[in-house]
């Protein structure tokens, strides 16, 4: 208030002074450029003055000297006025900056009396139009605007093009500044006295920042969701911000307690006992030992290798003292959609988070919390974009040996890709899955059922969170496309198979390997001759 009272009498005076200075400059310029009157024009020589050519030359030189002195005098005055005008302008700008800083950089922190009502109404309407508080009905799976995720050091992005990488440090300064500003405002919000009634509340720093997501709707603005570690285990704080093509706005400040949030991982399976053994090693380490708030439902089709699969499950149960699992056996042809649907519906406990998973998926304990944080009953479902591993035999073939699995799980352009065309791995509350109608059980075999479910969610009012995650991997395995598949399913299967093998450049090296080998032979031959 003191800043505003001090500025109120000064601002009109400064504006008047600037107007006066500009007017003075205009008058001086007109005086310098206007032709002289009749009395000041060159007169005819008087009787006693020099006559002829010499007389006129003397008069011209005298007049020229007078004009030169007058012009120099005007230039000095103009320079002085410009310096004074520059000084006054800087003073006024500093006063305006100080006034703006006193109001704060964000619209939420500004004085509502100084914000035009129509502008504030427009900015808030941008939040209402965007998918912040509720989802929007979308026509196709390609209409959804995906999130991109980030940490303090890295950005995980879908659109890589030819130069960007799936995981990289932000190169562009505007992107670095944008994300840094969001984290800074989130920390300021968390640490403000008004955010917690407890006077001794935890002071948050950048080291508490866990991960963030952001997405831009081109005609509305950018939505940021930032998650921070809480002051106790399994507790988090989420800050939701929105930049409506203007000042960033605070939307939510939530306390999130995930200590009692159980995840039921549903896995459909037929045969593939060796892959299930690898899956259970990952499940035991990440799900049982590190997370501990987990249930496993295995829906098994047929009887071949069933005893081996059950033995693996029972051995893990005994060695890890783990009892939270359900085994369902179906004597019918494998159908992924039906297996997941039965696994979800057979649950009899309280509303639970369902993670639909496949046996060739590797997940971290951190991902399980990401799954919890991005689902909300009646509000939000989570469709993570996982990182799909290329064929290790091609990637590491020139190294002589393939490294252990944990060393292969790195997010680089040479090792894999964001599987943005896949919608099979998803987290949602069971109530939302039941209310949406579940899977289309008419689809048999491989592919298609996940896209149908995804479209159901898009056509609803639920918020669909779509973002790449760094803790979910699709492990490479040889893919066989069966003759029994429909033409559309077979085409999808072959496209997936081609994408899984290697990167564009690595496949190119395989295609042209004969030319490369021939070139090397020629090089060796020419070197021997020399």
FIZA-6225 format. One record per residue (C-alpha): x, z, y; residue in one letter. Coordinates in pm, whole numbers, plus 50000, padded with zeros to 5 digits. Layout:
// FIZA-6225
XZYa...
This chain:
// FIZA-6225
500005000050000x502865007950239x504364973350178x501094956150262x500554976850581x504084968650703x503674931450633x500224927250784x501354927251156x504574908151082x503214877550899x501134863651193x504034868451435x506444850251206x504034821051167x503554818451550x507324819351605x507834790851357x505184769851534x506834775751875x510264766151745x508934733951589x507164725151919x510404730452115x512264707251880x509614680251931x509794682852316x513584680352321x513444650252093x510964632452327x513104640152631x516164625752464x514464593552357x512164585852659x513434559052906x514324571353256x512064567153556x512484541353831x514484564554061x516964571353780x517434534753686x520464515253795x520214508754169x521674479154359x525044486554519x524904502054862x526654487055161x529794508255128x529914507454745x532024483854536x530444449954493x530594423454227x531624428353867x533894458453930x531094477254107x528634472953823x531244483253565x532014515353756x528324523753783x527764516953409x530704538853311x529414567053531x525904564653385x527274562153029x529324593753082x526274612153217x524164601352914x526924611252671x527164646152821x523384649752818x523114638852454x525894663052351x524074691152528x520824682552345x522624681252010x524024716152066x520584729452157x519004712851852x521724727251624x521114761951767x517374758451717x517854746451358x520074776251279x517534799851428x514694782851241x516624785150912x517314822050974x513654829251051x512514809350745x514824829250517x513554861750665x509964851150607x510734839950250x512434873050169x509434891750303x507064870350093x509234874949780x509304912349835x505534912049874x505094891649555x507474914049359x505534944649467x502464929349304x504284920948979x504934887648803x501904888248572x498334882648672x497224914048486x499684934448692x498694918849026x496294932849283x492824919149201x491974919649573x494794894849640x493844871749353x491204845649439x488104852949234x487674816749130x491274814549001x490934846648803x487644834648657x489234801548555x492214817948386x489974841448191x487804812148087x490924796347936x491254826447706x487594823247605x488024786047532x491174791147324x491244805146967x492124840547070x489064861846997x487304838246753x487984807146551x486704772546635x484974748846397x487344719946326x486534686346166x489584682145936x492614700845807x494804681146050x492934694046356x494274729546319x497024738546567x499754756546368x501774785946494x505544786146502x507304818946431x510384834746589x512684864646588x515144876446851x517654850046741x515834821946560x512784799446583x511054786746267x509334754046349x507324727246174x508034697046391x511714690346335x511964652946401x515444637946367x517414663446568x515714697146532x516104720146230x513484740646046x515394771846151x517484771646467x518414790146782x516374777247077x518574751547249x516374744247548x516624770147823x512914768747902x512044777547542x514544806447538x513244819547869x509614815747757x510044836547442x512284862047615x509624866847884x506964872947618x509114899247442x509964915547775x506324918347879x505364931447535x508024958847560x506884967047912x503314970347785x504314992347492x506435015147708x504035018348001x502585053348046x499035039848017x499605025047670x499685058647494x498025091247587x500865110447424x503515118547684x506235118547417x505355084947270x508025063147110x510075041747352x510315006447217x513374984247246x514174948547145x515544961546813x511974972246722x510754936246751x509934923746401x508634888646447x506404867846668x504214837246651x503154813146920x501164781446950x500134759647243x496754743547282x497574715747524x494454719247737x494304757247744x497604775547719x500034793347486x499044822347261x501704847647158x501344874246888x504284898446875x504714925346610x506924956246654x507904983446409x505955015346467x507295050546485x506395057246119x506795037845791x504185010745733x502955013146092x503224984746341x502274976146697x500954941946787x500834927447137x498744896047197x499604876147509x498214844047652x499754820547908x496894799348052x499254774348211x500004801148464x500944837948462x501084853748118x498154876948045x497874907547825x495084903547570x495504931147311x497584961947241x496874972246883x497965000346651x498214986246297x498505009545998x499264990645675x500175021045464x497025018445250x496504980845256x496644968344898x497454932144808x496084917044488x498364888044387x496344863644176x498364839643957x496754812543737x498944802543443x499154780643134x502294781342916x505484782043135x506644815242991x510234810843118x508984805343474x506744836043443x509774856943341x511594845843659x508474853143864x508194888343722x511824895843813x510984887144174x507664906044153x509334937344021x512054938344289x509944928944592x506444939544492x506954970844283x510274985644397x510324976444766x506664973344866x504684994544620x501194985744752x500514957844509x498264946844221x498854917043992x496104896243832x497194869743580x494554844643466x495894827243155x494484794843011x494764787942637x496704806542369x500004787842352x502844810942469x500224837242561x501834864542351x505194858142514x503644860542861x501824892842771x505054907542634x506884900342960x504094916943154x503984947642929x507794951642933x507764951743312x504934977043307x506865000843080x510274997643248x508945000343604x506095024443526x503684999143676x500015000043574x498354980043853x497834947243671x495014927843510x495404901243239x492534876743184x492614850742908x490404819342911x490084795642616x489674763942818x491534736643001x493734747743288x492064747043630x493954763443916x490844767144131x488834783243855x491654807043765x492004819244124x488244821444166x487814842943853x490794864643947x489294871244290x485754878644171x486694901743885x488114927644128x485824958144135x487574980544387x487304982244766x487804951744983x491334939544914x493764913545050x494034884544805x497304865344786x496754833344588x500134825644436x501794802644182x504354811443919x507074790444087x506884809944415x509504834644541x508424859944804x510094888744986x508734923445063x508774913445429x506404884845354x503904908845195x503664927645525x503304894445708x500414886945471x498754920145562x499334916545936x497724882245957x494514889045768x491474907345899x488084909245725x485484887945897x488044876746153x491224860646027x492774843545721x496434834745672x497804801145558x501614804445555x503764773245545x506374780445278x509884766045255x510154742544958x513474740644776x515084707144692x516504699544347x519574722344318x521164697444081x521274671944363x522084696044646x524934713944471x525934686444226x529214679344409x530164716444404x530584717244028x528214746543972x524844757844103x524964791644285x522644820944193x519024818444308x519404843644592x522194822344745x520054791044723x517234805644934x518504795145275x516444776645532x518384745045619x517614708245645x519894701045347x518314726945115x514584721445162x511674715145396x508594732145536x505794723545295x503274716845569x501124694745344x500444723145099x497594748145134x497764766044798x499454798644905x497004818345116x496114854245211x492574865145287x490304894545232x488154892044921x484974895545130x485864864445332x486664844845016x483304854344860x481334847545180x482924813245226x481814803044876x485124804244689x486704773944520x485044741644418x484914746844041x484174710143972x487834701444042x489914700643724x493674701343673x496184699343957x495574695544330x492634692644566x491034726944525x493274743044788x492444716945052x488694721644993x488994759145045x491144754045356x488514730845504x485804756645440x487714781945649x488334756245923x484624748445938x483804785345976x484274808346276x487234826046116x490664823046281x493014803646052x496634814346110x498994786446008x502704792846056x506024787945873x507314820445722x510894828145630x510084850045328x508104825945108x509824798944898x508664772544656x511284770544379x512174736044260x510944725543917x510584691943753x507114678843821x505194658843561x502134639343671x499764636543377x497794605243292x494584625543281x494624630343658x492284609943877x493944582344085x493784603844399x495244634244221x497964613044061x498944598744396x499134633444550x501224645444256x503714616544290x504034622044665x504774658444604x507324649144339x509174625744575x509234651344855x510644678244623x513814660844507x516114658944809x516364651545179x516224616445320x520004613945352x520644628545007x518234603944843x519914576145039x523294586144899x521814584044548x520334549744613x523604536144748x525934555044514x527114522844342x528164507844676x529904540244769x531774541344438x532784504744475x534114511844824x536164541144694x537644519544419x538664493144673x540264519644889x542304532744596x543394497444499x544514488744853x546404521644889x548344514744565x549394480044689x550754494545009x
